Amino acid sequence: MAKVVLYHTDGCHLCEQAYELLSAHELVDSIEQRDIINDAAWLEAYQIRIPVLALAESSQSVDLGWPFDYQSVTKFLKQYGSN
């Protein structure tokens, strides 16, 4: 099971949909939410891409930007996840 990070911001309906999708995903163990407004680097990197999925415990700098669905999340986690 994967520990993931969801880059988001308050009031983003797509971010809410992404959270629901990840919450129901069988390969996701936990979701850490990071509001991009709290960090200038996150804001610069993700402001036009949110919601963005990343692995919480990975040495690789990879992410998956919206739009994504159950299948693309599965593929991402199997390709880059440790499990």
C-alpha positions, 0 to 999 in steps of 0.5 A, a space after each residue: 500500500 502506498 502513502 501519497 501526497 495530494 497537493 491541493 488548495 481550499 475551495 478546489 472542487 477538482 481537489 475534492 474529487 481527487 481526494 475522494 478517488 484516492 480515499 477509495 483506491 485499494 493501493 492507497 494506504 494514507 493521504 497527506 494533504 498539502 495546501 499549495 498556498 502554504 509554500 511558495 515552491 509548491 505554489 509555483 510548481 503546482 498552481 495551474 496543475 492541482 490537484 497533483 498526486 505524489 508519493 510520500 516516501 520516494 526518492 524519485 521526483 515524480 508526480 501525476 497531475 490532474 486529470 487522473 482516474 482510478 486506472 491512471 493512479 493504479 498505473 502511477 503507483 505500480 510504476 513508481 511506488 515501492 509496493 
